Amino acid sequence: MWALDVLEGALGTWNSYMAQIWDIVTQSPKEFMGGAIWPAIEQIFSVLQGIGYGLLILFFAMSFFKQSTSFRELRHPEQVFRLFLRFVLAQAAITYGLEIINFIFEVTGGITSSIATSLGSLHEVAATLPDEIRTAAEDANIIQSVISGVVGLVFTGIVICLSMMMLTKVYGRFFRVYLYVALAPLPLSAFGGELTSRHGRTFIQSFIGVCLEAAVVVLACIVYSAFISSNELPSVDFGEGSIGMMVGYMAGVIFQMLILLGIVSTADRVVKDMLAL
C-alpha cells in the first residue's frame, strides 16, 4: 500500500536521524567529525595564550594596586604571598588550560556514557507502526489510500523538518563547546585579579554546563524511546475510519517529537536550573 509505504518511510527517516543524533551526542568534542576540528581549536587556543598572559598581568596589576594603595599593607607577608599565589595559579590555569578542559571532558563524558549505557543504542529501539494502523492502511479503499498517502507526505515533511531542527541543535552544542575552548585563555586570565576572578569562575561553570547538555539530550532520547517502544501515544480522535486512525496516530507521533525537540532545545536551561551553572 502506497500510504503504508509513506508512513514507514517517514518513521524510517526519523529513526535514522535519531540514531545519528545519538551517535553524535555520545562523542567527545575531540572525536567529533573524526577529530578534524580539534587541531584547529588547539591552535587557536595556543595563539590566544599569549594574549591571556598579557591580560593576566593587567588583571594582577589592577588587583595589586587596588589592595595596596597604602605601602603599609605590603609589610604583611601573607598579603603579598596571597597576591602572588593567585598570580601563579592563574598562570598555571592558562598554561595547562587544555589539560583542565580535557579533564572536564572526561568527567562530563563519563556521566553521559553512564546514562547512555543503560539503553545501549537507539538503533535497538525505533519507532514502528502499530499493528492496528497497519491493518487500517491495508483495509483502506483506493480513495482512502490516496487521501492517507497525501496526509502521509505532509507528515513526512514535518518529520524531516523536526529531524533537521534536532540535528541542528546537537551540532550547535559542539560549536559552542569549540568556541569556549578556543577562547578559554581570555576568561582564565581573569583569575589573576581578585576583582576579576568571578569572570573566570563564571566561565568554568558555563563550560561545565555546556558539556553536561549532552547528558540531558541522552536522557531525553531515552525517555522518548521508551514512549515510542510502548506504542502508547496520546489519544487524538479524528474518527473511527482508517483515515481518522492514521491521522490520529500521526498527530500523536508529532506531539511526542515536538516534546523531544523542546527538551533538546532547552537543554542549557535545564542544566542551569538543576545545577545553578
TORBA-749681 format. One record per residue: x, y, z of N, C-alpha, C in turn. Coordinates in steps of 0.1 Angstrom, whole numbers, plus 5000, padded with zeros to 4 digits. Atoms other than C-alpha are relative to their C-alpha. Layout:
// residues N
XYZXYZXYZ
...
//
This chain:
// residues 277
500849885000500050005000500950125000
499249885001501350344990500050085013
500049924987500150525022500849935011
499250074990501750255043501550024998
498649975003505050295025500450145004
499749874997504850665030500350025015
499949994985504350635068501349935005
498850074995507050375072501350074995
498849925005509450595051500250125010
499849894991508750885074500649965014
499550054987509350685106501449954998
498650045002512450535090501050124999
499249875000513750895083500350055014
499849964986513150985119500949915008
499150094993514850675132501450024996
498649985005517850745110500650125006
499549884994518151095123500349985015
499850024986517750985159501249925003
498850084999520450725155501250094998
498949915003522750995140500250095012
499949914988521951235169500649925012
499550084989522650955194501549984998
498650035002526050875178500850135002
499249874999527051245177500150055015
500049944987525951345212500849925010
499250084991527851055228501550004996
498649985004531051165211500750115009
499349904993533751365228500350114989
499749905010534451705211501349984993
498750035006537951575204499849904989
500350105010536351295183499050044990
501149955009533651495166500650034986
499649985014533951495128501349934997
498750075002536751245130501250075006
498849934994538851475151500650114991
499449905009539351715122499950145005
500249864995538152025141501050035011
499349984988540051975173501450074998
498749935002543652065160499950154997
500249865003542352395147499750085013
500449944988540852475181501250015009
498749994992544152385198500950114996
499149895006546052615175499550145004
500649874995543652905183500350025015
499750004985544052825220501450055002
498549974998547852845217500350144996
499849865005547653175198499550105011
500649914991545353335224500749985014
499350014987547553205253500950135002
499249884998549953505247499250125004
500949894996547053745249499549985015
500450034987545953565280501050045011
499049964991549253615297500150155002
500049854999549153985289498950055009
501249964992545654015304500349965014
499750054986546853815334500850115008
499249904994549554075341499250135003
500849884998547054355337499049985011
500950024989544454205360500749995013
499250014987547154125386500450145004
499549864996548454485385498850085005
501149934995544954615389499649965014
500350054986544354395419501050055010
498949974992547754465433499950155005
500049864997547454845432498750045007
501249974994543854835443500149975015
499950044986544754645475501250065007
498849954994548054815481500150154998
500049855001547055185480501050065010
499149964989549055215512501149905000
498950095000552555065512500149935014
500050074988551854965548499549864999
500650135002549854675536501149904995
499050095005552954535519501049955011
499150044989554654495553499549865005
500550124996552354195558500349894990
499650105010553953895542498949914994
501150085005550753695540499250074989
500749925011549153975519500749984987
499250015012551953965494500049864995
500050145004552053585494498749974993
501350035005548353565487499950064986
500149945013548553805458500949924989
499250075010551453625441499649854998
500550135002549953285448498950004990
501149995010546853395429500650024986
499449985014549153515400500549874995
499450135004550953175399499049904996
501150095003547752975400499350044987
500749965013546153185372500949984988
499050045011549353145351499949864997
500150145002549152775356498749964993
501350035006545452775346500150034985
499949975014546352945313501049904993
499050095006549452725307499449864998
500550145001547652395314498550014998
501449995003544252515302499449884992
500550115007543852235277499949875008
500150124991544651975304498850015009
501249984991541952125326498749984992
501250025008539452125297499949854997
500150145003540351765288499449925013
500550064988539651675325498550025001
501449985000536251835323499349924990
500650095010535551645291499949865005
500050134995536451325308498949985011
501050014990534251385338498550014995
501449985006531151515319499749884990
500250115009531751245292499749875007
500350124992531750975319498650005004
501549994995528351105332499149964988
500850035012526951095296500149854996
499950155004528350745289499349915010
500750094990526950605322498550004997
501449995003523550735312499749924987
500250075013523850605276500149855001
499850144998524950265288498749935004
501350064995521550205304499149964988
500950035012519950195269500949924990
499250075010522850085247500150074987
499949935013521950235214498550024996
501349975005518950395198499749924988
500250095012519450155169499049895004
500850114996517749895191498550045003
501449954996514650105200499650104989
500449915011513050255169498550014999
501449975001509650405161499549904989
500650095009507450145143498550024999
501549995001503850145130499349905009
500750104993501449985154499249914990
500750105009499549675140498750064996
501449955004496149855141500150104989
499949905011497450135119500449934987
499650075012499049895095498849924994
501250075005495749695093499050104994
500949905005493750015088500550054986
499549965013496050115059499849904989
500150115009495849775043498549984996
501450025003492049775045499350124993
500649885006491550125031499849984985
500350015014489950164997500950104992
499149925008491650354968499950155004
500149864997490250694977500650035014
499449984986491150655014501549984999
498550025001494650535004500650124994
499549875006495150844982500150115010
500049904989494051075010501049985011
499050034990496150895035501450024996
498649985006499150905012500450145000
499749855000498851285008500350055014
499749964986498551325045501349955005
498750064997501451095049501250084995
498949925006503551315026500250135009
499949884991502751615048500749965013
499450054988503651405078501549984998
498650025003506951315062500850134999
499449875001507751685055500250055014
499949964986507051765092501149935007
499050094993509251475104501450054995
498749955004512151595082500450135006
499749864993511851955095500449985014
499750024986511751835131501449935002
498750075000514751605124501150094998
499049915003516751875109500250105011
499849914989516052105138500749945012
499350084989517051835163501549994997
498550025003520351775144500750145001
499449874999520952155142500450035015
499849974986520652185180501249925005
498950094995523051895186501450054994
498849955006525652035161500350145006
499749874994525252385176500649995014
499350014987526252255210501549984998
498650035003529552125196500750134996
499449885004530252465180500150095013
499949924988529552635214501249955009
498850064992532052395231501350044994
498849965006534652475205500350155002
499849864997534152845210500550025014
499649994986534552805248501549965001
498650054999537752605243501050104993
499149915008539352835217500250135007
499949874993538653155238500449985014
499850024986539452995271501150085007
498949924993542853175278499550145004
500449864996541053515279499250005013
500650004987538553435307500849945011
499250064990541053215325501050115006
499149894995543353525328499450085011
500749924990540653685349500349955015
499750054987541753465378501250075006
498949934995544853685381499750115010
500349894991543053955399498849975009
501150034991540753935429498750074995
501149925004538454195414499349934987
500550065013538053995381499949855001
500050154999538253635394498649944997
501450055002534453605393499749974985
500350035014534553615355500649874996
499450135003536953315354499149895006
500950104995534553125377498849984992
501250005008531653215356500349924987
499650075012533453085325500149855003
499950154997534252745342498749945002
501350054997530752705354499249994987
500850015012529252785320500549894991
499550105008531652555302499649865005
500550134995530752265325498549984996
501450015004527152345318499849964986
500150045015527652325280500349854998
499750145001529351995284499049905005
501050084994526651855306498750004992
501250005008523951945280499949864993
500050135006524951615263499249905008
500750094991523651425293498550025000
501449975000520351605292499449954987
500550045013519951525255499949845000
500150154999520751155261498949955008
501150044992518251135289498750024993
501249985007515651295267499749904989
500150105010516351045239499549875006
500350134993516050755264498550005004
501449994996512650875277499150004988
500850005012511450935242499949864994
499950145006512550585230499149915008
500950084992510650435260498550024996
501349975004507450615249499749934986
500250055013507850515213499949845000
500050155000508650145221498749955006
501350044994505450125242498850014991
501149985010503350245212498850065007
501149944993501250425238500050154997
500049865004500750755220498850085006
501249924995498451045232498849974992
501350035007494850985223499550124992
500449895008493951205194498949944991
501150065006490451135180499750084987
500449945013489951205142499049914993
501050095007487250955136500449855001
499850144999486950575135500549944987
499550065012487850525099501549994999
498550025002491250435085500750134999
499349875001492050795077500150065013
500049944987491050915111501049935009
499050074992493150645128501450044996
498749975004496150725107500450145003
499749864997495851105111500250015015
499949994985495351055149501449955004
498750064997498450835150501150104997
499049915004500551085131500050135009
500049884991499351375153500649965013
499450044987500351175184501649994999
498550015002503851105169500650145000
499549875001504351465160500050075014
500149944987503251565195501349965009
498850044992506051355211501350054994
498849945006508551475186500350145004
499949864996507851835195500450015014
499650004986508251745232501549985001
498650035000511651595225500850114995
499349895005512651885204500150125010
500049904990511652125231501049985011
499050034990513751945257501450024995
498749995005516751925235500350154998
499849865002516352295226500350085013
499849934987516252395263500949935009
499150084991518952155275500950095008
499149914993521152455285499250065012
500849954989518352595306499749905011
500250114991517652255322501349995009
498750014992521352235333500150115009
499949894991521352585347499050005011
501050004990518152535366500349895010
499750114991519252195381501350025008
498749994993522852275389500550145002
499649864998522852655390501350044993
498849975007525552675364499850124990
//
